[in-house]
């Protein structure tokens, strides 16, 4: 797992994040309680989105904050399903399977978000 540095820590978020899906992209917004600034995390070209309630998260499977899962079983299972349809693996995800990453964001008391996308960027408002 590779830690992704965000402008503000997720641990300073008192309220649940706001999720918006627009044309295949996901925008996740959270407010930093200390500074009252809103952080927007943009996920470009999303292929999968999973939300897990805090009560169902194994403490062995997460790191607090935002990480990229470098050897993603989720991504691998989608690529295997692609091959089962007798398609070339290199044609999956719009012909760019190497650009797709598995991101995981864990918020205290607000659950875990997992997103399979082609990119991540942030903006602080």
Secondary structure, 3 states (H helix, E strand, C coil): CEEECCCCCHHHCCCCCEEEEECCEEEEEEEECCCCEEEEEEEEEEEEEEEECHHHCCCCCCCCEEEEECCCHHHHHHHHHHHHCCCCHHHHHHHCHHHCEEEEEEECCCEEEEEEEEEEEEEEC
